[in-house]
Amino acid sequence: MASHEVHHLFHNPIADHSFSADRKTLAVARDNNVELYNRSGNSFQLKDELRGHDKTVTGVDIAPQSGRIVTCSQDRNAYVWEPSPTGWKPTLVLLRLNRAATCVRWSPGESKFAVGSGARAVAICSFEAENDWWVSKHLKRPIRSTVTAVAWHPNGVLLGCGATDGHARVLSSFVKGTDERPEPSVWGERLPFGTVCGEFLNRTAGWVHGVGFSPSGDAMAFVSHDSSVTVVYPTGPEQPPKAVVSVSTQLLPFTSLVWISESEIVAAGYDCEAYRLQGDSNGWQLTGSVEGRRRPGMPQEREESALNKFRQMDLKGKTKDDTQLPTVHQNTISTARSFQESGAHVSKFSSKSMTYQDSESIN
């Protein structure tokens, strides 16, 4: 069983979360604001609040090296927050979108970030030093519906995105003057902005909830609303993939995934707990739950007397109180992210649901 660190922050939905590189600061998207928590001993205490959006904040990400925070919202805007002696200094980024922003992630080099949206587009935002502002370019074709998730390839140029049209795609976000020309890979060699390096349809056309590249970048996985996990192994530009492995499960749909290593994935979602998958291009399989079935600290079920059973049936129409789930999370896990890494291996991941912020060790 994996070890857990659970932080119960508040009784409100958490739209997104992000930890700083030293794991001492936690940014949480709550309603129209972003709350910043600092670690104090074994708990996190509210330290600051980022206010600027006038609608629900849908995404937040802390840049590991610079510490800058990017946020996006249903108000169709993004902010880049930079630390200063007087507090956090916001810079408004006009995304030029006519629908809500849905998710945001910094690129590995932190020179740009990607914002998914309901406008059937991904905004790639980079900084222009000459004009001292952030500008956005749109990835549109062949996206045909709301973008639900984005994930960066290790080279910082390729972007994976999932959408409600049932597709997971790999697109080039190369920005001249910002990016260096990437090395040739299995996804392609020449990668001008907007190049479609891969387009994969979920076999039931279910919404794609989460995407992610393997540590090497040579494979991509995505989770869909049909409770499946699909792993794609490309062979080269304009060639069919070497393998497309889809694992169907009897679980509720997954909403997010984390690559633990080249041969292991953790996926979580509506079942309120995280599951391991292991395999390679020859096949993948679900190997079980990351956590134990019983929630830590939850008392063992006691024997009920016949009188008490009848009393429960009379009052509640059932013989026992089953409002507590036997899992750490008591609600849908909407996001799972890498928390601590050792080389190309993720040793801990963080997950969040309606009220819980949780980190788990991978043994």
VOGU-3710 file (C-alpha; in Angstrom, 3 decimals, decimal comma):
1> mashevhhlf> 0,000/0,000/0,000  1,279/3,502/-0,853  1,879/6,041/1,905  -0,415/9,070/1,938  -0,192/12,697/2,951  -3,680/14,213/3,077  -4,522/17,907/3,401  -8,144/18,881/3,871  -8,221/22,511/2,710  -11,887/23,544/2,528
11> hnpiadhsfs> -15,388/22,420/1,522  -15,409/23,817/-2,008  -14,524/22,415/-5,423  -10,838/22,635/-6,394  -10,592/23,350/-10,115  -6,815/22,869/-10,368  -3,664/22,813/-8,241  0,094/23,180/-8,588  3,099/22,817/-6,279  6,273/24,891/-6,406
21> adrktlavar> 9,558/23,139/-7,192  10,526/22,978/-3,494  7,016/21,701/-2,664  6,599/24,361/0,038  4,005/26,420/-1,848  0,667/25,113/-3,080  -1,515/27,092/-5,499  -5,195/26,123/-5,546  -7,864/27,419/-7,930  -10,951/28,209/-5,856
31> dnnvelynrs> -13,925/30,010/-7,411  -12,703/33,289/-9,013  -9,380/33,386/-7,148  -6,204/31,397/-6,599  -5,201/30,684/-3,011  -1,548/30,213/-2,092  -0,731/27,917/0,813  2,661/27,606/2,494  3,786/24,452/4,237  3,932/24,855/7,994
41> gnsfqlkdel> 5,098/21,667/9,667  2,829/18,866/8,497  0,097/21,120/7,141  -0,504/23,914/4,637  -1,603/27,365/5,840  -3,245/30,028/3,691  -0,622/32,708/2,937  -1,883/34,820/0,031  -4,638/35,152/-2,531  -4,384/36,084/-6,203
51> rghdktvtgv> -7,359/38,197/-7,298  -7,950/39,437/-10,827  -10,276/37,090/-12,660  -13,996/37,859/-12,577  -15,168/34,330/-13,386  -14,240/30,824/-12,229  -10,521/30,053/-12,432  -10,107/26,816/-14,399  -6,338/26,340/-14,421  -3,195/27,235/-12,474
61> diapqsgriv> 0,463/26,284/-12,931  3,664/27,280/-11,104  6,831/27,474/-13,207  9,430/25,272/-11,439  12,466/27,468/-12,156  11,219/31,073/-12,133  8,353/30,603/-9,694  5,980/32,558/-11,938  2,337/31,530/-11,743  -0,006/31,413/-14,729
71> tcsqdrnayv> -3,778/31,265/-14,303  -6,686/31,038/-16,740  -10,401/31,479/-16,275  -13,841/31,297/-17,756  -13,500/35,064/-18,281  -11,383/34,139/-21,371  -8,220/35,719/-19,991  -4,971/34,582/-18,453  -2,663/36,229/-15,925  1,043/35,755/-15,352
81> wepsptgwkp> 1,902/36,479/-11,716  5,497/37,355/-10,853  6,888/37,568/-7,309  8,047/41,041/-6,240  9,067/42,718/-2,951  5,548/44,144/-2,621  3,706/40,925/-3,473  2,555/39,204/-6,627  2,568/41,401/-9,727  -0,079/40,388/-12,310
91> tlvllrlnra> 0,260/40,789/-16,073  -2,902/40,382/-18,126  -2,594/38,106/-21,173  -5,225/38,661/-23,851  -5,909/35,202/-25,225  -8,191/36,462/-28,032  -10,667/33,679/-27,324  -14,448/33,906/-27,606  -15,089/31,029/-25,198  -13,900/30,099/-21,730
101> atcvrwspge> -10,330/28,987/-21,067  -10,317/25,448/-19,684  -6,717/24,535/-18,740  -3,183/25,933/-18,720  0,376/24,567/-18,480  3,867/26,092/-18,704  6,245/24,655/-21,296  9,321/22,839/-19,905  11,546/25,823/-20,785  9,042/28,277/-19,215
111> skfavgsgar> 9,326/30,585/-22,244  5,667/30,059/-23,154  2,482/28,399/-21,966  -0,528/26,699/-23,550  -4,166/27,488/-22,748  -6,957/25,137/-23,801  -10,400/26,583/-24,451  -13,982/26,040/-25,431  -13,305/27,948/-28,650  -11,940/24,843/-30,417
121> avaicsfeae> -8,442/26,276/-30,077  -5,293/26,228/-27,963  -3,637/29,577/-27,298  0,186/29,401/-27,312  1,412/32,422/-25,368  4,989/33,723/-25,505  6,661/36,881/-24,204  7,810/39,657/-26,535  10,604/41,518/-24,773  10,587/44,376/-27,319
131> ndwwvskhlk> 6,997/45,309/-26,495  7,034/43,989/-22,924  3,868/41,931/-23,298  2,599/38,402/-23,804  1,206/37,521/-27,227  -0,851/34,500/-28,235  -1,043/32,383/-31,381  -3,819/29,870/-31,916  -3,673/26,190/-32,739  -7,057/25,549/-34,385
141> rpirstvtav> -7,072/22,915/-37,097  -8,065/20,111/-36,837  -9,584/20,675/-33,348  -13,361/20,471/-33,611  -14,564/20,861/-30,028  -13,649/22,029/-26,519  -10,061/21,321/-25,456  -10,152/19,581/-22,079  -6,461/18,906/-21,408  -2,990/19,907/-22,586
151> awhpngvllg> 0,418/18,341/-21,914  3,902/19,295/-23,108  6,410/17,012/-24,775  9,863/17,110/-23,090  11,251/19,090/-26,063  8,937/22,019/-25,266  7,701/22,293/-28,861  5,216/19,454/-29,272  1,928/19,731/-27,413  -0,542/16,961/-26,640
161> cgatdgharv> -4,176/17,983/-26,312  -7,403/16,119/-25,645  -10,856/17,320/-26,671  -14,526/16,508/-26,417  -14,555/15,462/-30,073  -13,040/12,147/-28,959  -9,549/12,892/-30,293  -6,128/13,185/-28,722  -3,707/15,129/-30,893  -0,032/16,029/-31,020
171> lssfvkgtde> 0,565/19,477/-32,505  3,644/21,619/-33,039  3,744/24,915/-31,130  7,088/26,098/-32,549  7,422/29,875/-32,118  10,176/31,508/-34,146  12,475/33,585/-31,969  11,365/31,791/-28,816  12,045/28,109/-29,474  15,178/26,422/-30,701
181> rpepsvwger> 14,718/23,939/-33,504  14,005/20,574/-31,849  15,900/17,405/-32,592  14,175/14,934/-34,948  12,010/12,432/-33,085  9,442/9,727/-33,725  6,862/12,511/-33,920  8,545/14,331/-36,819  11,534/16,272/-38,078  10,328/19,579/-39,517
191> lpfgtvcgef> 7,856/21,100/-37,091  6,529/24,524/-38,148  3,745/25,998/-36,016  0,489/24,081/-36,353  1,951/20,847/-37,780  -0,252/17,859/-36,893  2,129/15,128/-35,740  -0,561/12,704/-34,628  -4,336/12,446/-34,361  -5,913/9,533/-32,511
201> lnrtagwvhg> -9,626/8,824/-32,118  -10,954/7,105/-29,054  -12,681/3,954/-30,309  -16,045/4,961/-28,817  -15,563/8,688/-29,600  -15,791/9,442/-25,887  -14,515/12,712/-24,465  -10,775/12,735/-23,812  -10,219/13,932/-20,234  -6,446/13,764/-19,856
211> vgfspsgdam> -3,249/13,364/-21,884  0,425/12,892/-21,083  3,776/12,068/-22,690  6,123/9,391/-21,396  9,381/10,625/-19,777  11,269/10,069/-23,056  8,501/11,642/-25,128  8,369/8,599/-27,415  4,845/7,597/-26,349  1,641/9,394/-25,422
221> afvshdssvt> -1,264/8,183/-23,302  -4,776/9,538/-22,925  -7,826/8,678/-20,817  -11,377/8,875/-22,103  -14,942/8,890/-20,849  -15,461/5,263/-21,859  -13,230/4,214/-18,903  -10,326/3,355/-21,180  -6,626/4,224/-21,216  -4,949/4,403/-24,622
231> vvyptgpeqp> -1,173/4,424/-25,188  0,232/5,408/-28,598  3,709/4,490/-29,890  4,558/6,415/-33,104  7,159/5,265/-35,613  7,916/8,425/-37,580  6,421/11,300/-39,564  3,580/10,404/-41,923  3,732/6,754/-40,887  1,172/4,685/-38,993
241> pkavvsvstq> 2,017/4,216/-35,306  3,959/1,159/-34,237  1,262/0,330/-31,697  -1,949/1,798/-30,285  -2,773/-0,075/-27,089  -6,186/0,517/-25,520  -7,034/-0,859/-22,084  -10,755/-1,073/-21,306  -11,762/-1,232/-17,657  -14,898/-1,913/-15,634
251> llpftslvwi> -14,205/1,203/-13,545  -15,786/4,631/-13,722  -14,075/6,991/-16,213  -10,576/8,315/-15,540  -10,036/12,081/-15,668  -6,253/12,390/-15,366  -3,035/10,408/-15,658  0,630/10,572/-14,644  3,500/8,668/-16,262  5,487/7,118/-13,398
261> seseivaagy> 8,094/5,622/-15,742  8,299/4,374/-19,322  6,430/1,239/-18,291  4,008/2,481/-15,625  1,091/4,910/-15,558  -1,157/6,037/-12,714  -4,708/7,058/-13,696  -7,451/8,457/-11,469  -10,979/9,736/-11,841  -14,586/9,140/-10,880
271> dceayrlqgd> -13,821/6,042/-8,784  -12,193/8,381/-6,214  -8,897/6,493/-6,180  -5,805/6,047/-8,331  -4,955/2,876/-10,288  -1,716/1,496/-11,705  -1,243/0,348/-15,283  1,917/-1,384/-16,475  3,133/-2,460/-19,899  4,906/-1,522/-23,098
281> sngwqltgsv> 4,207/-1,431/-26,833  3,275/-5,124/-26,706  0,432/-4,528/-24,284  -0,751/-2,788/-21,128  -2,829/-4,036/-18,219  -4,488/-2,639/-15,120  -2,582/-4,013/-12,114  -4,659/-2,637/-9,239  -5,267/0,285/-6,928  -2,420/2,463/-5,672
291> egrrrpgmpq> -3,995/2,762/-2,233  -5,550/0,215/0,095  -9,261/-0,215/-0,060  -9,789/1,129/3,442  -9,370/4,790/4,235  -6,566/5,437/6,783  -7,941/5,896/10,285  -11,353/4,576/9,366  -12,600/2,197/12,068  -13,342/-1,392/11,211
301> ereesalnkf> -17,010/-2,164/10,679  -18,491/-3,295/13,959  -21,066/-5,977/14,401  -24,580/-4,600/14,550  -27,248/-5,954/16,853  -30,536/-7,081/15,334  -32,332/-4,249/17,175  -29,931/-1,618/15,807  -30,319/-2,980/12,272  -34,104/-2,676/12,486
311> rqmdlkgktk> -33,729/0,859/13,921  -31,499/1,882/10,997  -33,961/0,401/8,521  -36,790/2,338/10,151  -34,953/5,680/10,259  -32,853/5,606/7,086  -34,142/2,718/5,020  -30,786/0,932/5,278  -28,914/-1,165/7,807  -25,642/0,789/7,918
321> ddtqlptvhq> -24,282/4,273/7,274  -22,430/4,077/3,942  -21,768/7,792/3,399  -18,002/7,303/3,924  -16,053/5,793/1,055  -13,235/3,341/1,886  -10,796/5,533/-0,092  -8,613/8,519/0,747  -10,541/10,816/-1,584  -14,243/11,147/-0,863
331> ntistarsfq> -15,063/12,604/-4,261  -13,970/12,482/-7,904  -10,228/12,941/-8,482  -10,146/15,576/-11,202  -6,383/16,140/-11,455  -3,259/14,080/-10,777  0,201/15,602/-11,195  3,818/14,674/-10,633  4,908/15,755/-7,142  8,432/14,396/-6,717
341> esgahvskfs> 10,752/12,902/-9,309  13,976/10,938/-9,249  15,541/11,120/-12,687  12,957/9,886/-15,180  10,931/8,165/-12,433  8,079/9,787/-10,496  8,322/8,753/-6,842  5,306/10,772/-5,658  2,253/12,236/-7,315  -0,352/14,682/-6,056
351> sksmtyqdse> -4,084/14,493/-6,649  -7,031/16,679/-5,782  -10,765/16,229/-5,537  -13,668/18,257/-4,169  -12,042/19,022/-0,841  -8,874/16,951/-0,429  -5,338/17,705/-1,519  -3,395/14,450/-1,418  0,089/13,245/-2,265  0,986/9,577/-2,558
361> sin> 4,276/7,715/-2,668  4,845/5,120/-5,366  6,528/2,016/-3,996
//
